Amino acid sequence: MPIAAAHVSSPAKVPTPIFPAAEDQILIRKVAEPGGWLSNMSPHPVEYEGQKWWHCEAMFQALRYAANDAEARDEIRRWKSPMRAKMVAKRFRDRHVVAPLSDADVANMRLCLRLKVSRHSDLGRKLIASGERPIVEDCSSRGRRVNNLFWGAVRVPDSDLPMGYAWEGRNWLGRLWMELRQELRSQS
Ligand SMILES: Nc1nc(O)c(N)c(N[C@@H]2O[C@H](COP(=O)(O)O)[C@@H](O)[C@H]2O)n1
């Protein structure tokens, strides 16, 4: 599987899907919660092109900047707090070479997850052990913002459904984890 960063492409413009909630789903919320190891904010360092990143969040945010934009990339990379790295990244947003929520952004997120499991093999095993359980980044507490509905999903109450709600969102983070799980399983 090629491990290389992607570059600019256009943001997706399709209606936000609704999908069912499942009893056995794994939720990505806060790092300290059970599905927290799947969050980009979890304290699992990754390495890419000879550089170490404290967590996927910093690397993912930095990949939106050109490889030779050392000012932006180095400033994002130095923060051990993932939220801080994410916030600092916004300072340089007028220099993005990868548009947030674009196909290239998704490809970079895929790269980050692959690097995470390739460096932390226990996470790869845990992922395979999760079987077919749906994985959802639950952004309900953060509201229906475009980025939340893109990387994750929010609960939509529906008393006719067994769980009492459905999900609204593209759930790209959850989908990429499920895609990687499928790949790892086929290799094992
Ligand atoms: N604001 C925020 N707080 C958290 O606790 C989060 N887990 C996230 N989600 C992550 O943010 C990344 C996307 O960044 P952009 O909003 O597109 O800049 C991605 O790693 C999400 O999983 N956000």
Ligand as a Chemical Component Dictionary entry (heavy atoms), coordinates in Angstrom:
data_LIG
# 
_chem_comp.id                   LIG 
_chem_comp.type                 NON-POLYMER 
_chem_comp.pdbx_formal_charge   0 
_chem_comp.three_letter_code    LIG 
# 
loop_
_chem_comp_atom.comp_id 
_chem_comp_atom.atom_id 
_chem_comp_atom.alt_atom_id 
_chem_comp_atom.type_symbol 
_chem_comp_atom.charge 
_chem_comp_atom.model_Cartn_x 
_chem_comp_atom.model_Cartn_y 
_chem_comp_atom.model_Cartn_z 
_chem_comp_atom.pdbx_ordinal 
LIG N1 N1 N 0 -12.773 20.379 17.474 1  
LIG C1 C1 C 0 -12.581 19.052 17.626 2  
LIG N2 N2 N 0 -12.572 18.583 18.856 3  
LIG C2 C2 C 0 -12.391 17.289 19.032 4  
LIG O1 O1 O 0 -12.411 16.796 20.273 5  
LIG C3 C3 C 0 -12.233 16.429 17.923 6  
LIG N3 N3 N 0 -12.039 15.084 18.106 7  
LIG C4 C4 C 0 -12.272 16.987 16.628 8  
LIG N4 N4 N 0 -12.218 16.178 15.525 9  
LIG C5 C5 C 0 -11.114 16.011 14.702 10 
LIG O2 O2 O 0 -10.671 17.208 14.079 11 
LIG C6 C6 C 0 -10.012 16.853 12.861 12 
LIG C7 C7 C 0 -10.613 17.584 11.696 13 
LIG O3 O3 O 0 -10.094 18.850 11.686 14 
LIG P1 P1 P 0 -10.830 20.058 10.932 15 
LIG O4 O4 O 0 -11.986 20.447 11.804 16 
LIG O5 O5 O 0 -11.269 19.546 9.585  17 
LIG O6 O6 O 0 -9.746  21.084 10.851 18 
LIG C8 C8 C 0 -10.195 15.382 12.687 19 
LIG O7 O7 O 0 -9.055  14.718 13.228 20 
LIG C9 C9 C 0 -11.393 15.100 13.529 21 
LIG O8 O8 O 0 -11.426 13.757 13.899 22 
LIG N5 N5 N 0 -12.452 18.321 16.507 23 
# 
loop_
_chem_comp_bond.comp_id 
_chem_comp_bond.atom_id_1 
_chem_comp_bond.atom_id_2 
_chem_comp_bond.value_order 
_chem_comp_bond.pdbx_ordinal 
LIG N1 C1 SING 1  
LIG C1 N2 SING 2  
LIG C1 N5 DOUB 3  
LIG N2 C2 DOUB 4  
LIG C2 O1 SING 5  
LIG C2 C3 SING 6  
LIG C3 N3 SING 7  
LIG C3 C4 DOUB 8  
LIG C4 N4 SING 9  
LIG C4 N5 SING 10 
LIG N4 C5 SING 11 
LIG C5 O2 SING 12 
LIG C5 C9 SING 13 
LIG O2 C6 SING 14 
LIG C6 C7 SING 15 
LIG C6 C8 SING 16 
LIG C7 O3 SING 17 
LIG O3 P1 SING 18 
LIG P1 O4 DOUB 19 
LIG P1 O5 SING 20 
LIG P1 O6 SING 21 
LIG C8 O7 SING 22 
LIG C8 C9 SING 23 
LIG C9 O8 SING 24 
# 
